[in-house]
């Protein structure tokens, strides 16, 4: 079995599964969750692509590359926070 990150359109397709597993969550909460998580995932993907471009890393000033790495860490932390919040809410 191969594990991979879902593409943005695949992530949206998981909503019916989420709604089945967590039927007590309000529509507005699920809308917020999917909107926020989708935005964060898109930013992570954008920055990862930028940092994987060797030409960008080689030509950009070190401050710029470092700033992108810090942004990536921040978005990854935000994503972890969103997922932790969902896990903690689902246990209640």
C-alpha positions as CSV (number, residue, x, y, z in Angstrom):
1,X,0.0,0.0,0.0
2,X,1.3,3.4,-0.9
3,X,0.6,6.4,1.3
4,X,0.5,9.9,-0.3
5,X,-0.8,13.3,0.4
6,X,-4.2,14.0,-1.1
7,X,-4.5,16.5,-3.9
8,X,-6.7,19.5,-3.2
9,X,-9.7,18.1,-5.2
10,X,-9.3,14.7,-3.5
11,X,-9.4,16.4,0.0
12,X,-12.7,18.0,-0.8
13,X,-14.1,14.7,-1.8
14,X,-13.5,13.4,1.7
15,X,-16.2,15.6,3.1
16,X,-19.0,13.0,2.8
17,X,-16.9,10.6,4.8
18,X,-16.2,13.2,7.4
19,X,-19.9,14.1,7.7
20,X,-20.7,10.4,8.1
21,X,-18.1,9.9,10.9
22,X,-19.0,13.1,12.7
23,X,-22.7,13.6,12.1
24,X,-23.1,15.9,15.1
25,X,-20.8,18.6,13.7
26,X,-22.7,21.6,12.4
27,X,-22.6,22.4,8.7
28,X,-20.9,25.8,9.5
29,X,-18.2,24.0,11.5
30,X,-17.5,21.5,8.6
31,X,-17.5,24.4,6.1
32,X,-15.0,26.3,8.2
33,X,-12.8,23.2,8.8
34,X,-12.6,22.3,5.1
35,X,-12.0,25.9,4.0
36,X,-9.2,26.4,6.5
37,X,-7.6,23.0,6.0
38,X,-7.7,23.4,2.2
39,X,-6.1,26.9,2.4
40,X,-3.3,25.6,4.7
41,X,-2.7,22.5,2.5
42,X,-2.5,24.7,-0.6
43,X,0.1,27.0,1.1
44,X,2.1,24.0,2.3
45,X,2.1,22.6,-1.2
46,X,3.1,25.9,-2.8
47,X,6.0,26.4,-0.5
48,X,7.2,22.8,-0.8
49,X,7.2,23.1,-4.5
50,X,9.2,26.4,-4.3
51,X,11.7,24.9,-1.9
52,X,12.1,21.7,-4.0
53,X,13.0,23.9,-7.0
54,X,16.8,23.8,-6.9
55,X,17.1,26.9,-9.1
56,X,15.0,28.9,-6.6
57,X,17.1,27.7,-3.7
58,X,20.4,28.4,-5.5
59,X,19.5,31.9,-6.8
60,X,17.3,33.4,-4.1
61,X,19.0,35.3,-1.3
62,X,19.4,33.1,1.8
63,X,17.1,35.4,3.8
64,X,14.3,34.6,1.3
65,X,14.9,30.9,1.4
66,X,15.0,30.9,5.2
67,X,11.8,32.9,5.3
68,X,10.0,30.4,3.1
69,X,11.3,27.5,5.3
70,X,9.9,29.4,8.4
71,X,6.5,30.0,6.6
72,X,6.4,26.2,5.8
73,X,7.0,25.4,9.5
74,X,4.3,27.8,10.5
75,X,1.7,26.3,8.1
76,X,2.7,22.8,9.2
77,X,2.1,23.8,12.8
78,X,-1.2,25.4,11.9
79,X,-2.3,22.2,10.1
80,X,-1.3,20.1,13.1
81,X,-3.3,22.4,15.3
82,X,-6.4,22.1,13.1
83,X,-6.1,18.3,13.1
84,X,-5.5,18.2,16.9
85,X,-8.6,20.3,17.4
86,X,-10.6,18.0,15.3
87,X,-9.3,14.9,17.2
88,X,-10.0,16.5,20.6
89,X,-13.5,17.6,19.6
90,X,-14.3,14.1,18.2
91,X,-13.5,12.6,21.6
92,X,-16.0,14.7,23.5
